[in-house]
Amino acid sequence: MFLTISTTGTPERPATDLGFLLHKHPERAQAFSTSHGTAHVLYPEATAERCTAALLLEVDPVALVRRGKGKGRGGAPDAALAQYVNDRPYAASSLLAVALAQVFKTALHGVCKALPERAAEPLPLRIEVPVLPARGGAELVRELLGPLGWTTVDAEPVALDAEFPEWGDSRYVRLVLESEKLRLADALNQLYVLLPVLDDAKHYWVAPDEVDKLLRAGDGWLASHPRRELITTRYLSRRRSLAREASERLELVRLAEADGLDVEDVDNAVDETSDTEQRPVPLAEHRRTAILAALRSAGAARVLDLGCGQGQLVQALLKDARFTEIVGVDVSVRALTVAARRLRLDRLGERQAARVKLVQGSLTYTDKRLGGYDAAVLSEVIEHLDLPRLPALEYAVFGSARPRTVVVTTPNVEYNVRWESLPAGHVRHGDHRFEWTRAEFREWAEGVAGQYGYGVEFAPVGADDPEVGAPTQMAVFTRAGAGAGTGDDETKREDRA
């Protein structure tokens, strides 16, 4: 199986930036082990003017049969030729889609720390798949890929035998895609979904989590696709219950996008006030409520959400008119893209749009853009840093930016014993570098407050267990000498600066 991704460039923006975006160096050929063979990544050409990355998947037919328990296509419904001699090593399928996701995982998420601006913008792209199974023919290929921003969708049927044209065409096509309107991540996610859809078979058992994979890869394009039902049905191997669940969730997304609303605002048919079942309030909602209360109590109007993630807190702040300027900061371009979509920045009115801004930045470096604000929020952020890097964040926020108020929330590790689904000794999230007890958090917060001239108060967030405390702990720092409201002298000087 073979697939190439090409782009063009200039001396100022060289095409070899593709290597950064794919996280694979153009000067090296690399091999990756997969469950059904070996995936190779190499670059047939790599110049400033043009760069091509090739993904070559060598499939082991014997391993494929063994994993498929003797069913020639690895468990798929149609053993085209035989158990050991078939089209699986040559024709693009779900095998190639899985290899694509494994080898280019970071690129699929749109993440590139070296060149974040390139990852977030469209590229001139040309993608070629020499042999692509297409149940439905070239016309279906154009129907599926045509609405997705490709200026060229060339699906040339492959003859059964070029020497005997009277035999007609095979079910395979040679696919060429070209566009200057798509991000690399968008193109890769489309291929991840549509390769197995066009083949109309998968080499592995389709479990319920495939619905989440489909919606994640189809974010931004699948909900409004004219062939959404066919894509959903084929991707989920015609499992009716899963296809129905996916269709229902996609329809909510489509309706929300059409009305400029959040999915939660559309999916409100049930009147919770009359529901006889008492539903618990999510901990994330408790946190946002506590943070908003602390900011209102501090009289903050201009607020920084440091480590804003996907923008949930920014969205809540935007709904309250007393917060006149809201800045969300995150190092992840992907997170900021999702936040912009959540906030519908491109659809906000002029007055609302003037209140909110999303910027990329690292919280462990000083940033002059963050000076002069009334308040800053670090909600579930500090535990994602390695402890040796924590002093850098402390200085950047408390020593350099110096807002009047800083609100910090972090998990209370003592409460973890109350989570039945959390194994003993495990942290709540795989990316957490640490989780503190209440005493440890208090010691840290009081040390930071004393070092940088702040007072600090503590509050539990969520149900406060008499033995282990609340699930989240919050500290509210107030700069010494800073009065209520937004007009203390130091802030005014920072604003003028």
Solvent accessible surface area in square Angstrom, and as a share of the most:
residue,aa,sasa,rsa
1,M,11,0.05
2,F,77,0.32
3,L,0,0.00
4,T,16,0.10
5,I,1,0.01
6,S,4,0.02
7,T,5,0.03
8,T,63,0.36
9,G,22,0.21
10,T,66,0.38
11,P,106,0.67
12,E,143,0.64
13,R,105,0.38
14,P,36,0.23
15,A,0,0.00
16,T,40,0.23
17,D,15,0.08
18,L,2,0.01
19,G,6,0.06
20,F,106,0.44
21,L,6,0.03
22,L,1,0.01
23,H,82,0.36
24,K,20,0.09
25,H,84,0.37
26,P,29,0.19
27,E,151,0.68
28,R,138,0.50
29,A,87,0.67
30,Q,45,0.20
31,A,66,0.51
32,F,54,0.23
33,S,92,0.59
34,T,25,0.15
35,S,54,0.35
36,H,17,0.07
37,G,18,0.17
38,T,44,0.25
39,A,0,0.00
40,H,50,0.22
41,V,1,0.00
42,L,65,0.32
43,Y,26,0.10
44,P,85,0.53
45,E,64,0.29
46,A,42,0.33
47,T,70,0.41
48,A,34,0.27
49,E,104,0.47
50,R,82,0.30
51,C,0,0.00
52,T,10,0.06
53,A,1,0.01
54,A,1,0.00
55,L,1,0.01
56,L,62,0.31
57,L,5,0.03
58,E,93,0.42
59,V,15,0.09
60,D,62,0.32
61,P,41,0.26
62,V,59,0.34
63,A,25,0.20
64,L,1,0.00
65,V,5,0.03
66,R,182,0.67
67,R,148,0.54
68,G,6,0.06
69,K,181,0.77
70,G,29,0.28
71,K,122,0.52
72,G,3,0.03
73,R,2,0.01
74,G,7,0.06
75,G,40,0.39
76,A,10,0.08
77,P,121,0.76
78,D,44,0.23
79,A,61,0.47
80,A,54,0.42
81,L,123,0.61
82,A,49,0.38
83,Q,79,0.35
84,Y,114,0.43
85,V,103,0.59
86,N,7,0.04
87,D,15,0.08
88,R,8,0.03
89,P,20,0.13
90,Y,148,0.56
91,A,1,0.01
92,A,1,0.00
93,S,1,0.00
94,S,3,0.02
95,L,7,0.03
96,L,0,0.00
97,A,3,0.02
98,V,50,0.29
99,A,1,0.01
100,L,0,0.00
101,A,27,0.21
102,Q,90,0.40
103,V,8,0.04
104,F,3,0.01
105,K,128,0.54
106,T,54,0.31
107,A,4,0.03
108,L,18,0.09
109,H,75,0.34
110,G,3,0.03
111,V,44,0.25
112,C,5,0.03
113,K,173,0.73
114,A,64,0.50
115,L,38,0.19
116,P,23,0.14
117,E,93,0.42
118,R,19,0.07
119,A,10,0.08
120,A,44,0.34
121,E,48,0.22
122,P,70,0.44
123,L,2,0.01
124,P,45,0.28
125,L,6,0.03
126,R,66,0.24
127,I,0,0.00
128,E,39,0.17
129,V,1,0.00
130,P,49,0.31
131,V,52,0.30
132,L,0,0.00
133,P,0,0.00
134,A,3,0.02
135,R,79,0.29
136,G,57,0.55
137,G,31,0.30
138,A,15,0.12
139,E,98,0.44
140,L,13,0.06
141,V,0,0.00
142,R,100,0.37
143,E,61,0.27
144,L,0,0.00
145,L,2,0.01
146,G,36,0.34
147,P,71,0.45
148,L,16,0.08
149,G,27,0.26
150,W,15,0.05
151,T,94,0.55
152,T,46,0.27
153,V,26,0.15
154,D,65,0.34
155,A,4,0.03
156,E,94,0.42
157,P,62,0.39
158,V,54,0.31
159,A,43,0.33
160,L,106,0.53
161,D,48,0.25
162,A,92,0.71
163,E,143,0.64
164,F,83,0.34
165,P,99,0.62
166,E,132,0.59
167,W,143,0.50
168,G,31,0.30
169,D,90,0.47
170,S,24,0.15
171,R,66,0.24
172,Y,42,0.16
173,V,4,0.02
174,R,88,0.32
175,L,1,0.00
176,V,6,0.04
177,L,0,0.00
178,E,56,0.25
179,S,3,0.02
180,E,128,0.57
181,K,139,0.59
182,L,17,0.08
183,R,27,0.10
184,L,7,0.04
185,A,3,0.02
186,D,42,0.22
187,A,0,0.00
188,L,0,0.00
189,N,24,0.12
190,Q,4,0.02
191,L,3,0.01
192,Y,26,0.10
193,V,0,0.00
194,L,2,0.01
195,L,1,0.01
196,P,3,0.02
197,V,0,0.00
198,L,2,0.01
199,D,0,0.00
200,D,23,0.12
201,A,10,0.07
202,K,13,0.06
203,H,20,0.09
204,Y,66,0.25
205,W,192,0.67
206,V,4,0.02
207,A,32,0.25
208,P,87,0.55
209,D,75,0.39
210,E,4,0.02
211,V,1,0.00
212,D,63,0.33
213,K,63,0.27
214,L,0,0.00
215,L,28,0.14
216,R,134,0.49
217,A,8,0.06
218,G,2,0.02
219,D,62,0.32
220,G,54,0.51
221,W,29,0.10
222,L,0,0.00
223,A,7,0.06
224,S,75,0.49
225,H,10,0.04
226,P,100,0.63
227,R,78,0.28
228,R,43,0.16
229,E,133,0.60
230,L,39,0.19
231,I,0,0.00
232,T,1,0.00
233,T,41,0.24
234,R,28,0.10
235,Y,1,0.00
236,L,0,0.00
237,S,50,0.32
238,R,133,0.48
239,R,73,0.27
240,R,204,0.74
241,S,62,0.40
242,L,10,0.05
243,A,13,0.10
244,R,139,0.51
245,E,68,0.31
246,A,0,0.00
247,S,35,0.22
248,E,102,0.46
249,R,86,0.31
250,L,6,0.03
251,E,53,0.24
252,L,43,0.22
253,V,40,0.23
254,R,91,0.33
255,L,64,0.32
256,A,1,0.00
257,E,48,0.21
258,A,76,0.59
259,D,96,0.50
260,G,31,0.30
261,L,76,0.38
262,D,25,0.13
263,V,55,0.31
264,E,122,0.55
265,D,66,0.34
266,V,35,0.20
267,D,87,0.45
268,N,104,0.53
269,A,103,0.80
270,V,95,0.54
271,D,83,0.43
272,E,128,0.58
273,T,128,0.75
274,S,82,0.53
275,D,45,0.23
276,T,142,0.83
277,E,114,0.51
278,Q,167,0.74
279,R,119,0.43
280,P,120,0.76
281,V,76,0.43
282,P,82,0.51
283,L,38,0.19
284,A,38,0.29
285,E,79,0.35
286,H,70,0.31
287,R,43,0.16
288,R,69,0.25
289,T,84,0.49
290,A,23,0.18
291,I,1,0.00
292,L,19,0.09
293,A,53,0.41
294,A,14,0.11
295,L,0,0.00
296,R,94,0.34
297,S,100,0.64
298,A,22,0.17
299,G,33,0.31
300,A,3,0.02
301,A,19,0.15
302,R,58,0.21
303,V,0,0.00
304,L,0,0.00
305,D,4,0.02
306,L,1,0.00
307,G,23,0.22
308,C,9,0.06
309,G,24,0.23
310,Q,84,0.38
311,G,0,0.00
312,Q,67,0.30
313,L,13,0.07
314,V,0,0.00
315,Q,29,0.13
316,A,22,0.17
317,L,0,0.00
318,L,13,0.07
319,K,155,0.65
320,D,21,0.11
321,A,86,0.67
322,R,133,0.48
323,F,0,0.00
324,T,76,0.44
325,E,47,0.21
326,I,0,0.00
327,V,3,0.02
328,G,0,0.00
329,V,1,0.01
330,D,16,0.09
331,V,88,0.51
332,S,33,0.21
333,V,23,0.13
334,R,53,0.19
335,A,16,0.12
336,L,19,0.10
337,T,40,0.23
338,V,29,0.16
339,A,0,0.00
340,A,32,0.24
341,R,86,0.31
342,R,62,0.23
343,L,8,0.04
344,R,37,0.14
345,L,55,0.27
346,D,129,0.67
347,R,132,0.48
348,L,46,0.23
349,G,46,0.44
350,E,158,0.71
351,R,214,0.78
352,Q,66,0.29
353,A,42,0.33
354,A,85,0.66
355,R,35,0.13
356,V,13,0.08
357,K,108,0.46
358,L,35,0.17
359,V,21,0.12
360,Q,68,0.30
361,G,12,0.12
362,S,38,0.25
363,L,23,0.12
364,T,15,0.09
365,Y,149,0.57
366,T,76,0.44
367,D,29,0.15
368,K,203,0.86
369,R,128,0.47
370,L,16,0.08
371,G,30,0.28
372,G,1,0.01
373,Y,12,0.05
374,D,1,0.01
375,A,0,0.00
376,A,0,0.00
377,V,0,0.00
378,L,0,0.00
379,S,27,0.17
380,E,35,0.16
381,V,18,0.10
382,I,0,0.00
383,E,0,0.00
384,H,62,0.27
385,L,25,0.13
386,D,61,0.32
387,L,89,0.44
388,P,117,0.73
389,R,110,0.40
390,L,5,0.03
391,P,77,0.48
392,A,43,0.34
393,L,1,0.00
394,E,17,0.08
395,Y,114,0.43
396,A,9,0.07
397,V,4,0.02
398,F,0,0.00
399,G,20,0.19
400,S,44,0.29
401,A,4,0.03
402,R,56,0.21
403,P,0,0.00
404,R,5,0.02
405,T,2,0.01
406,V,0,0.00
407,V,0,0.00
408,V,0,0.00
409,T,0,0.00
410,T,0,0.00
411,P,2,0.01
412,N,0,0.00
413,V,45,0.26
414,E,51,0.23
415,Y,30,0.11
416,N,15,0.08
417,V,109,0.63
418,R,95,0.35
419,W,91,0.32
420,E,179,0.80
421,S,109,0.70
422,L,37,0.18
423,P,75,0.47
424,A,105,0.81
425,G,89,0.86
426,H,106,0.48
427,V,56,0.32
428,R,60,0.22
429,H,100,0.45
430,G,84,0.81
431,D,58,0.30
432,H,24,0.11
433,R,120,0.44
434,F,20,0.08
435,E,18,0.08
436,W,28,0.10
437,T,40,0.23
438,R,98,0.36
439,A,76,0.59
440,E,77,0.34
441,F,2,0.01
442,R,117,0.43
443,E,127,0.57
444,W,31,0.11
445,A,0,0.00
446,E,85,0.38
447,G,44,0.42
448,V,4,0.03
449,A,5,0.04
450,G,63,0.61
451,Q,126,0.56
452,Y,35,0.13
453,G,34,0.33
454,Y,14,0.05
455,G,39,0.37
456,V,33,0.19
457,E,132,0.59
458,F,55,0.23
459,A,36,0.28
460,P,78,0.49
461,V,3,0.02
462,G,25,0.24
463,A,76,0.59
464,D,87,0.45
465,D,30,0.16
466,P,133,0.84
467,E,131,0.59
468,V,21,0.12
469,G,1,0.01
470,A,5,0.04
471,P,6,0.04
472,T,0,0.00
473,Q,14,0.06
474,M,11,0.05
475,A,0,0.00
476,V,30,0.17
477,F,0,0.00
478,T,62,0.36
479,R,6,0.02
480,A,76,0.59
481,G,89,0.85
482,A,19,0.15
483,G,41,0.40
484,A,99,0.77
485,G,29,0.28
486,T,61,0.36
487,G,37,0.36
488,D,21,0.11
489,D,98,0.51
490,E,53,0.24
491,T,3,0.02
492,K,95,0.40
493,R,136,0.50
494,E,48,0.22
495,D,77,0.40
496,R,178,0.65
497,A,120,0.93
